[in-house]
């Protein structure tokens, strides 16, 4: 496997599994990559993360023992994601299927943990809008 392929797997893991409330350790990243069939040593993983940082990915290091890492800056903040999900939930002409598709797309821009919060928000909003439609009929 080429180095850049491994680096992409590192990015994918960090993007999906980390945020400010859920940082990860080097050992956890190595274990996740191993589960994908990728063997990597600590120094090579650190080089991959350095390469991602040079490319512009905001990898934040929390100085602790052991050090922890997470993706810092994302396209939208969690509050902005929630605002968008609220807006989608209250628009009458958006079908349930369209809401679900939009939510899936929004969830790809954040960690799995924040995505779960978004799903709950949109689900609550969808049921509110549907109840309002039922009342008006």
N, C-alpha and C positions, 0 to 999 in steps of 0.2 A: 504494500500500500504506500502511496506517495505521501510525503509529509503534509502537503496541503490538504489531502483527503482527511488525514487524522485531525488536522487543525479545524476543518469544517465540522467534524464530529464534536470537537471540544466546544466550538461555538454553539452548535445545536444543543448540547447538554446545558451549557451555561444559560442560553436563551430560554430554554424550556423549564429548567429546574431551579433557577435562582432569581432572587429579587432582594430588596433591602431587608426584608424580614426572614428570608430563607437563604442565607449564604451557604457555600459549600466548601469543603476542604479539598486539597489536592488528592488525598487518599480516596475520597468519595468519587472524584472525577475519574481517577484511574480505575476504580472498581466498575463504574458505569461503562467506561470504554471497553473494559475486559468483557463485560456482558454483551457488548456489540461485536466481540471477536477481535478487538484491537488491543494489542499489548503496547504499553508505553511506560517509560521510566520517568521518574520525577523531573529530572533535568530537561528531558525532551518536552514534557508537558508544560513546564515553565517557559520554554522557548516558544511553544505554540501560543501560549497566552500573551507573551510579549509581542509576537507577530500580529496577533489580533488587535492588541492595543495600538501598535504602530499603524495598523490599517484604519483605526478610528473607533473600534469597539471600546466602550467605556467599561472596563473591568476594574471594579473597585476591590481593593485589598483591605480587609479588616485586620488590624494588627492585634492578634490574639494568639493563644497557644492551643491548637495549631492555627495558623493563618487561615482566614476564610475569604472567599471570593464570591462576587455576584456581578451581574450586569447592572450598571448604574442607570445611565440615561437611556431611555427608550423613546420611541416615536411620540407616545402620549403618556401622561401621568395617569395613575389609577383613577383620580378624580375625573379626569377628562374622559377616560373609558366609561366611567359610570354615568357621566353626563350624556354621552352618546347613546348608551344603552337605554337611559331614561327617555331620551328623545325618540328613539326607535319604538319603544314600548307604548308611547302615547300618540303616535301618528296613526290615524284611523285607516288610511289606505294601504298600510303595510300588512301583508298577510302573516300568519304565524310561520309559514315556511320561509318567507323572506326574512323575518326576524331571526329565525334560527340560523339562516345562512349568514346574515350580517354578524351575528354573535360569534359564529365559528371564525369568521375573518378577523374580528376584533381580538379573539382569544389567541390567534397566532402571533399577535404583536406583544404578548406579555407572557409571564411565567404561568405554569399550570396552577399555581396557588391563587394568583390574581384572576386567572381565567375562571376559576370556580366561583369567586365572588361575583364576577360579571354575570355568570350564568344565573346565579340566584337573583341578582338585581333584575335582569331582563325577564326572568320567569315570573317574578312578582309583578312587574309592570304589565306583562302580557295578560296575566289573569285579571288585573284591575281593568284594563281596557276591554277585555272580553266581557266582564261583568257589566260594565257600563253599556256596552252594545246590547246585551241581553235585556237590561232594564229598559232601554229605550224602545224595544220592539213590542 
